[in-house]
């Protein structure tokens, strides 16, 4: 019985060591995941800003085109 307990104790110790290794690995993977998620959010934010800037430019072009059309039609009246 004592030999069985010793064997089970050793197996338990090995399992706990393996669990600790896996826990550390999971923590590192979580940190890497958070860093990648942060980078993705930054890129998406920059992409949204670029899209907004491009949309503003197009809007400005449309406004200037519309204004020049209205300006010329107003001068005809």
N, C-alpha and C positions, 0 to 999 in steps of 0.2 A: 504494500500500500504506500509506503514511504517513497519507494522508487517511482511509482506512478505519479505521486504528487510532485516529485522533483522534475520528472519529465514534463508534466503539465505546466509547472512553474517556468521552466526554460522556454517552452513553446509560447507561453504568455509573454515573457520578456521579449522574445523575438518579434512577436506580433506588435507589441507596444513600440519597439524600435522602428519597425516598418511603418506603423501609423504615424509616428513622428516625422519620418522622412517624407511621407505622402502629404502630411499637413504643411510642411515647409514648402514642398513643391507646389501645392495648391495655393499657398500664400503668394509665392513668386508669380505664378500664372495669373492670379487675381490682380496683382500690381501691374503686370504687363498689359492685361486686359484694360485696366483703368487708364493707363497711359495711352493705349491705342484709341480708346473711346474718346479721350480728351483731344487727341490729334484729329480724329474724324470730326468732332464737333467744331473744332477750329476751322478745318477746311470747309465744312458746310457753311459756317458763318461767313467766311471769306467769299465763298461762292455766292451766297445770298446777297452779300454787299455788292459783288460784281454784277449780279443780275439786276439789282436795284439801280445801280449806277447806269447800266446799259438802258434800262427801262426809262430812267429819268432823261437820258440823252435822247432817246426816241421821242419821248413826250415833248421835250423842248423843241425838237425838230418839227414835230407836228404842230406845236403852238406857233412857231415862227412861220410855218407854211400857211397855217390858217389865218394868222394875223396879216400876212402880206396879201392874201386873197381878199380878206375883208377890207384892208386898207385901200386896195386898188378899186374895189367895187364902191367903197364909200366916196372916193375921190371922183368917180364917174357921176355920182348923183349930184 
